[in-house]
Amino acid sequence: MKLKRISYLLLVAITILFNSCTSDPVNPEIDEVSLEDIEIQNFMWRSMNLWYYWQSRVPDLADSKIENTSDYLDYLNNNPDPQNFIESLLDPEDRFTFYSDDYTELTNTLSGISKSNGLEFGLVLEAEDSDKVILYTKYTIKNSDAERQGVQRGDLFNRVNGTPITTSNYVELLFSTDDSYTLGRVEYIDGDFVDNEDSVLLTKEENLAEHPIYLDTIFSIEDKKVGYLMYNAFIANYDTEVMAVFDEFQSNGVNEVVLDLRYNSGGATASARKIASRIYNATEETVFARQDWNEKWNEAFGNQLEDYFDTEKGINLQRVFILTETTSASASELLINGLDPHMQVIHIGDTTRGKNEFSITLVDDVSGYSNFPFLYHPSREPYINSNVSWALQPLVGRYENSVGFSDYITGLVPDIIQSESVLNMGQLGSITEPLLAKAIEQITGVVSSSREAELLTVENGPKKTIEFKRPYMDVTIKN
């Protein structure tokens, strides 16, 4: 089943699915007066009943729930808090479904637009037996306040508005709704963190757009031409620009590619497939990945949907080097897993997040985009129920590669472990930056003198992982 046929098959499947139901969970015969004050809950239940991957395992999402209208309305009325209600519909295995009471904010974030000061950071404990937290800078978003204020990769901070950051207050200090805060700098001197008097005031700005192509370049090293792309989100609107990078690689005779996904938490899986198609030369009949949906959709489809590599000619590589971090997830993992059966994928960095499911954006638009109930699309915004501003991003399926492998919920383990070091972050795009240096070492077989130094680490300072609510739309259904 080819990708270009998915929309038609989905439409057929919807028809089969609804014709086989004795009651219609999408359009139940309930008058508007009865739904007053529970329209949000009604939308949540109907959309989750139809699309949620684990629908059959959640008792409250059973089709029988809506067979008796009076009982159904009582059920919704007994759950007056929308957030608590949607949480009650989630399967224990679900780690990644998220939602927002403002669909505009959610969909903007999916497109790389948010209210932000542009500081992308991680957190580390000062010492294993300490509750003191060090904030380290991964990078700053271009044209953001953090960039304008001169914050650099590797800069360290330990205070917010004069208050030391600890394990008990970092959420309150760093993730509040305040538009501005002041970060106090700290230095690492002779084995200790020492407060610096310098500080920086950062201010969030509305609608800050992050370009997913952070940098791209070509290195000539010995007899190799190495194309390097740091790509921080799979966003379909930027596909043309990403393809232009690979055109540049190809026209310049690049014979090795390093794809840096260390800060890429996912995005549009169609974009991942396009990149994979430029890395690996495949025929039209070559499967990139297969989709597994819930029991309703799988029965309607008759079999799993298959995503094929594009036929556009790739660079004809024999191998590819992919850099990851613990936050690399979703479409990043799909790209690695999808390429793995077809070519040598040399995975360098840290174990990935372990998200093998995909999601879609749902809003209270019963007809939905291209007649897919509740499916969001900007062109359908005039048809969204004006009384319900909520949006859901539920997990609706799971990906496997062409040989059936999908068991990586604990993450994809690198071939070569190379964690980022807080005290030696290096300059992104430099051949001496530790992760890129490790890839170049594998390409050339030579460890240069600038890369021989042992990486500094914070003794007894394990990284304090923060699960940033950085959402991603994993499936794009098109006409």
N, C-alpha and C positions, 0 to 999 in steps of 0.2 A: 504494500500500500504506500504510494508515494506521497510526499508532503503536500504537493500541490492539490491533492484530492481530499485533504483533511476536512476543509470547510464543508464540502458537499457531503461527505460521509457523516460529519457531525449533524448536519441538518437532517439527513435521513434517519440517523440514530435517535435524534430528538423526537421525530415523528413516531418511530417505532416504540420508543420508550413511553411516550404519553398515551399512545393508543392501547398499550398493554396494561395501563393502570386503571383500576376501578375508580379511584379518586385522584384528582389532579392536585398535587401539592403546590404547584406553581400558581394556579388560578383557582383556589378553593372558593366555593360559593358562600362567601361571608359578606354581609352588608357592611358598608363603611362605618356606620354608627357603632356597630359591635367592636370594630377595630380601633375606635378612638382611644388614645393613650397607650396603645400597644402596637402601633404600626412598626416601630423599630424591631420589636421582638418577632412580629409576624414575618418581616423581611428576613431577619436572621435565620429563623427556623426553616422557612421555605427554601432559601438559597443553600443552606447547609444540607438540608435533606436531599437536595438534588445533586450537589457537586462534591460534598466532602468525601475525601478518600476513605475514611473509616466510618462512613455513615451506617453501615450494617452492624458495626460493633458498639454504637452508642445507643442505648435503649431509648433515650428521649428523642432520637432522630428517626425512630421507626415510622414507616408509612402509616401504620395503624393509629398513630397519634392524632391524625387529622380526620379520621373516619367519623368521629362524633364531634360535630361542630361545637356543641356546648362544652364538652370536656376540653377541647382544644383551646377555646377562649379562656376557660378557667385556668388552664395551665399557663397561658401567656400572662394573664392578670396576676397570677401568683409569683411572677418573676418580674417585678417592676424595674429593677436595675439592669440596664442593657449590658453593662460590662460583666456583671456577675452571670447574666443569662448566657452570653456567648461563651464564657469560660466553662459553663456547665455542659456545653455541647461538644467540648473537645475531648478527644481520646487521650488516655495517659501517654501513649507513644508519641503524641504530637508535641514537638519542641519548637515549631517555627511559625505556626499560624499567628497572625497579628491582625489588628483592626484599628480603626480611628473613628472618632465621632465627626470628622471633617474629611469628606472624600477628596476635596481639593488639596488639602495638606498631604494626604497619603499619596495621591497620584503625582503631585509635584515631587515628592521625595523619590518616588520610583524613577522619575526623569532626571534625578540629580540636582533638584532645586529644593532648597530648604532655608530656614532662618538659621544662620551660622556665623561664627567669627572666623571660620576657615582653619581652625587648629585641629589637626588630626593627631591624636595622641594615644599612648598606652600608659599603663600604670604598673609599677613594680614596688614590692615591699623593700624598705630600706635595709632590713635584715630579717632573717627567718623568724626571730623571736620578737619582732617589733610590730607595732600597729601603724607605724609611720609609712606614708605612701609617697613615692616619687613619681611625678608626671614627666614622661619623656616624649619629645616631639618626633613623630614619624615623618610628617611633612605638612606643609601649609597649602591650602587651596589657592590657586592662582587668582590674583585680583581680589583677594580677601583682606580683611583687616589684619589678620595674623601676618600675612605676607607684608603688608604695608608697614607694620610695626617692627619688622625686621626679625621675626622669630625664625630660627633656623632648625633644620633637622638635627636632632641630637641635643637640643637645648633642654635643660632640666629645671623643674620647678617643684616646690614643696609647700607652697602657701597660696591660699585664695583669700584675697582681701585681708591679708595679715593672719589668717587662721591656718595653722598647720593642717595639711591633708592627712587623714587617718582612714583606717578601714571602716570606721563607723560613720564618717561624715562625707566621704568623697562623692556620694550620690547627691547629697544636698548641696554641696559646694559647686560641683562641676556640671550638674544636669538640672539646675533650677531654671525657672522661667525668666530670671533676671537677664536683661539685655547686655549688661556689661559686668566684668569682674577683672580684678587685678591679680596677676600671677607673680609670686615672688620667686626669684631665681635661686638655685642652689648649685654648688660645685662639688666635685669629688676630688678631694685632696688627701693624699697619703692614706688611702683606705677608709676615709670618712667623708660623709656628706656634710658640707659646711654652708650655712646660709650666706647668700650674697645680698648686699643691700639693694641691688638693681631689681626693678620690677617692670612689668609691662601691662598696660591697660588694653584689654581686648573688648570689642563691641560687636554684637551680632547684627547682621543686616538681613533684611527680608529678601527672599528670592535669590539667594546666592546660588549660582549655577556652577557646578564642578564639571569641567571637561574630563571625560574618562581617560583620554589619552594624556597621561602625565608627561611622558617624554618618549621619543623614539630617536634612534641613531644607528649608524653603521660603523663598526670597528674593522679596521684592517690589521689583523694580527698574524704575523708570519704569512703562511699561504692561505689564510682563511679570511673570508668576509663574513662578519658576524652581525646579523640584524638584531637589534635589541628594542623591545617594545614594553613599556610599563603601562599597563591597562588596568584602571581601577574600578570599572563597572561596565557591565554589558548593557548598553543603552542603545536601542534600535535606531534612534534619531542620529546617532553618530556612526552608523555602519559604513556609510560612504567614505568618511574620513579614515576609518580603520582600514578599509580596503585599499585606499590610496597609499597608506603606509606599506602594505604588502606589495603594491605595484612598484613602489620605490625600491623595496628590497629586491624584487625580481629584476628590475631594470638595471640594478647595480651589481648583479651577479652574486647576491648573498647565497652562501652555501651552508650556513648554520644560523639558527634562530634561537634566541633566548626570549621567552615570553614571561614577563614578570607579573604574576597575579597575586603577589603577597598581600596586597591591601584590597583585593577584589572579592567582595562578599556575594557576588552573583549578579543576576539581572536577566535579560531576555535570552532564553535558551536558543532562539533562532540566531541571535548574534554569535553565540558560542559555536554553533554549527557552521556559520559562514567563515569564521576564523579557522576552524578545523579544516575546512575545505581548501583554504589557501595554504595550509601547512602540508596537507596530505593530498596527493593526486589520486582521486578516486573516480570510478566509473559511476554512472547514474544509479546503478543497481547496488551500490555499496551502502550498507546500513551504518549509520552513525550511532543511533540510539533507538530504543523502543520505549513506548509509554504504556504504563499500566494504570488504569483508572479505577474507580470504585465498581462494585459489582453491577450496578445499574448500567453504567456506561460500557463496561466490558461486554456485558450480555448484548447490549444494543449494537455494538461494533462488530461482534462476532469474533474478533481477535484483537490483538494489540496494534496500536498505531506505530508505524515505523517512520523515523526521520532519516532521510538519506543525505549523504554528502552532496553539496552542490557540484555541478559539472564544470564550473569555472576552473581553469587550469591553475594548479597550485605551484609552489616553488620547487616541487619535486625533491623534498628533503628526505634523507634516510632516517633522520632522528630530529627530535626537538627537545630543548631544555626548558623546563617550566619551574619557576620559582614560586614558593608558597609560604604562607604564614598560618598561624592558628585561626585567623579570621577568614582565610580563603574558603569560599563556600559555594554551594549551589551550582550555578552555571560554570564556575571555575572548575569545580570537581567533575561536572559533566564533560567538559572539554577534555580533561585528562583521561577520564574513564572511557570516553568515546573514541579517543585516538589510540588508546593502549593496545587493542587487538590488531591494529593495522600497521603500526610503526613503533620504533623504539622511542619511548617517552622517558627522558631522564629527569626525574623529579627531585628537586633540591630545595631544602628549607626545613620547615616544620610540618608536622601532621596537620592536615586540613580539618575543617569544622565537622564534616560528616553529615551533609544535607543531601540526601539522594532523592528528595521529593521535589515536586514543582507545585506552583500555586497560580491563581488568577485573581484578578480584582473584581469583586462583586459589589454592586450598588442596587438600590431599590428601583430598578427599571425592569419590569416584568417581561417585556418583549426582548430587551437586551440587544447588544450589538450583533448584527447579522442573524437575528432571531435566536441567539443563544441566551436563554433567560438569565437576567441579572448581570450579564457580562458587561463590564465598563468599557466605554470608548468615548473620547472627547466629543465626538459628533452626536452622542446620545444624551448629553447633559441636559438639554431642554426637557427630556422625557423622564428624568429621575424624579421620583416622588419628592415634592418640595418639603414635605413634612419629615423626611428621613434623610439626614445628611451623612449618616454612617456609611463606612465602606469596610468590607472584610477582605482579607488576603489569606484565604484558607488553603491548606494543602489539599490538592485535588488528585494527585497521582504520584507515581514513582518512576524514575528512569532506570533502565539497565542498558548495558552496552550490547554490541552485536553478538557477543558470546554468552549473554545472559547474566553478567555480573552486575550486582547492585548492592552488595553487602559491604557498605562502608559507612555505617552510621557512627562509627567511632573515628572516622576520618581516613583519608588516604595517606599512608605512611611513605615518606620520601625514600628514594633510593639512597640519597646522601643527606644526612641530617646536618643542617647548618642554621642554628637559631640566630636571630638578631641579638646583638649585645647592646645594652643600654649605653655602655661607655665607649662603644666603637661602632656607631651606626654607619659611618661612612657617608659619602656623597652619592645620592642616587644618580645612576648613569655613568659613574666612574668605574673604570676597570679594577680599581682597588676596593670598591665597596664589597664587603664580605660575601654576600650571596652571589652577586654577579662575578666576583673574582673566582668563586668556586666553580661556576659554570665554565668560565674561560679556562680554568685549570684543566677541566675535563676535556675541553675542546683541543687544547694545545698539548696536553700532557706535561706541561711545565708549570712549576710554582715559581713565580717571579719573586725577587727579593722583597718587593713591596707587599707581597701577600704572605710572606713566610712568618711574619710576627704572629705570635699566639694572640687570639682575640681576648680582650679584657672582659671580665664578667663581674657582676656584683656578687660577692661572696654571700652565700646563704640568703640570696634575694630572689626567690621565685617570682615570676610574673603574676600579678593579680589580674586575672582576666575579667574584662568588662564586656558583657554582651550588648553591644550597641544596637539599638533598634533601627538598624539600617535595612529597610525592606527591599524586596526585589520582585519583579514580575517575571515569573519563570516560563510562562507559555503565552505566546502571542497567536491568537486565532485570527486568520485573515481570510478575506474573500478569495 
